[in-house]
Amino acid sequence: MAFRTPTQWARRLVAGSVDAVLVSVAGDSCQTPAAFVPDFRNSAVEAIPLGRRPLLLLHSPSFESSGNSAPGPSGGGAQKGAGGNRRWPPQGYLLPPRDHQPCLHQLLEHSGQLPLYPCSSADPCRWLEQLVAAPLLLPADLTLLTITPWRGAGLVPLRPLNPLVEALWLLMRKGEASQPPLRQLVQWWGGQGVPLPQVESPAPQRWQRSLRWPWWRI
């Protein structure tokens, strides 16, 4: 997993640094389709819609019965003093950086229920450390719990009050979707959700990962 904007990924695609990029655009299920289109702004790159899926809120169940304090906004250590020893319910959302998931940040900010704690680490262990250290909620698809190290972390999913979804897109260099390895990847992802329509006015998002073959078999 690596955090870069769609425009940055498009540049890497054109330069040949990567063969394809899986892009996630998260937001409210009631938003228009245009809100779920990655804004990569490069005519040499095309975005193939793979569908969308619901997001749940993952958390560590230990906080339902034990007290722990929440981290500061920088994602660092726990706050102490008058605000310490906070117990469940959750104290905030653990999210990718704002410029990688702006729609999700704006949506949760407007709800005004919990503070946001961005994490820019590409190491999943760092994310798990924060979830175990404080009662935070991580918006994610349930399939995240099927891969290492998330699989053995004991996280529990909750359903958000307002439905959250993410749209998945595959960024590729134009004309390369017909190549056998990439065509196989598109076909494999093609049945993983409800396809989104192509629109001409992309809106920003960003939570991406670069692809290393054959990543989908892991």
ZAMARGU-4260 file (C-alpha; in steps of 0.2 Angstrom, whole numbers, plus 5000, padded with zeros to 4 digits):
<rodrens>
0) 5000/5000/5000 | 5006/5017/4996 | 4998/5034/4997 | 4999/5045/4982 | 4987/5056/4973
5) 4979/5050/4957 | 4989/5063/4947 | 5005/5057/4955 | 5001/5039/4951 | 4997/5044/4933
10) 5014/5051/4931 | 5022/5035/4938 | 5012/5025/4925 | 5017/5036/4911 | 5035/5034/4917
15) 5034/5015/4917 | 5037/5014/4936 | 5021/5004/4938 | 5010/4994/4927 | 4993/4998/4935
20) 4986/5006/4950 | 4971/5002/4961 | 4963/5018/4967 | 4949/5019/4980 | 4937/5033/4981
25) 4927/5033/4997 | 4912/5043/5002 | 4893/5044/5006 | 4882/5031/4996 | 4870/5046/4992
30) 4884/5056/4983 | 4882/5057/4964 | 4893/5046/4953 | 4904/5060/4948 | 4910/5061/4966
35) 4918/5044/4965 | 4928/5047/4950 | 4947/5049/4953 | 4955/5065/4946 | 4971/5060/4938
40) 4971/5073/4924 | 4982/5064/4912 | 4977/5060/4894 | 4989/5046/4893 | 4980/5036/4907
45) 4963/5029/4908 | 4952/5024/4923 | 4943/5008/4922 | 4928/5006/4934 | 4928/4990/4944
50) 4913/4993/4955 | 4909/4999/4973 | 4907/4991/4989 | 4901/4996/5007 | 4913/5001/5021
55) 4911/4996/5039 | 4920/5003/5054 | 4933/4992/5061 | 4939/4993/5079 | 4947/4984/5093
60) 4934/4976/5105 | 4946/4977/5120 | 4939/4995/5122 | 4922/4989/5125 | 4927/4983/5143
65) 4943/4992/5147 | 4949/5010/5148 | 4962/5018/5137 | 4966/5035/5131 | 4964/5042/5113
70) 4979/5048/5102 | 4982/5066/5098 | 4977/5073/5081 | 4995/5069/5074 | 4992/5050/5077
75) 5005/5050/5091 | 5005/5044/5109 | 4990/5044/5120 | 4983/5060/5128 | 4984/5061/5147
80) 4978/5072/5161 | 4960/5078/5162 | 4956/5070/5145 | 4964/5053/5148 | 4957/5036/5153
85) 4943/5038/5141 | 4933/5022/5139 | 4922/5016/5125 | 4912/5023/5115 | 4925/5027/5101
90) 4935/5043/5102 | 4938/5046/5083 | 4941/5040/5065 | 4958/5033/5059 | 4959/5039/5041
95) 4972/5040/5027 | 4979/5058/5024 | 4966/5071/5019 | 4973/5074/5002 | 4971/5055/4998
100) 4953/5054/5004 | 4946/5072/5004 | 4928/5066/5001 | 4928/5055/5016 | 4937/5068/5027
105) 4924/5081/5022 | 4909/5069/5025 | 4915/5064/5042 | 4919/5082/5047 | 4902/5088/5042
110) 4894/5074/5053 | 4903/5083/5068 | 4902/5067/5079 | 4920/5062/5081 | 4937/5069/5078
115) 4948/5063/5063 | 4966/5056/5066 | 4975/5054/5049 | 4989/5041/5047 | 5001/5042/5033
120) 5011/5027/5036 | 5011/5013/5022 | 5015/5000/5036 | 4999/4991/5041 | 5007/4987/5058
125) 5007/5006/5062 | 4988/5007/5059 | 4985/4992/5069 | 4995/4999/5084 | 4984/5014/5084
130) 4968/5004/5083 | 4974/4994/5098 | 4981/5009/5108 | 4965/5019/5107 | 4946/5017/5104
135) 4947/5022/5085 | 4936/5017/5070 | 4944/5013/5054 | 4932/5013/5038 | 4937/4998/5028
140) 4929/4984/5017 | 4927/4968/5027 | 4939/4959/5016 | 4953/4968/5024 | 4951/4956/5039
145) 4956/4941/5027 | 4974/4947/5024 | 4989/4947/5035 | 4992/4956/5047 | 4974/4962/5049
150) 4968/4944/5049 | 4974/4940/5066 | 4972/4957/5074 | 4955/4953/5082 | 4946/4968/5075
155) 4927/4969/5075 | 4916/4977/5062 | 4902/4990/5066 | 4890/4996/5053 | 4890/5015/5052
160) 4875/5025/5055 | 4876/5033/5038 | 4881/5021/5024 | 4899/5023/5018 | 4905/5016/5001
165) 4921/5016/4991 | 4922/5015/4972 | 4937/5005/4965 | 4946/5010/4949 | 4960/5003/4939
170) 4972/5016/4932 | 4981/5010/4916 | 4991/5017/4902 | 4979/5020/4887 | 4978/5005/4875
175) 4986/4992/4888 | 4969/4985/4895 | 4970/4972/4881 | 4986/4965/4887 | 4983/4947/4894
180) 4989/4950/4912 | 4980/4967/4914 | 4964/4960/4905 | 4964/4945/4917 | 4965/4958/4932
185) 4951/4968/4925 | 4940/4953/4922 | 4944/4947/4940 | 4939/4963/4948 | 4924/4965/4936
190) 4912/4955/4947 | 4917/4963/4963 | 4903/4975/4965 | 4890/4986/4956 | 4899/4995/4941
195) 4899/5014/4941 | 4895/5024/4926 | 4909/5033/4917 | 4907/5052/4918 | 4917/5066/4911
200) 4919/5078/4926 | 4930/5069/4939 | 4930/5074/4957 | 4945/5072/4968 | 4948/5057/4980
205) 4963/5047/4985 | 4968/5031/4994 | 4978/5020/4982 | 4990/5006/4981 | 5002/5001/4968
210) 5000/4983/4960 | 5013/4970/4960 | 5009/4954/4951 | 5001/4943/4955 | 4994/4953/4970
215) 4976/4947/4969 | 4981/4929/4973 | 4989/4933/4990
</rodrens>
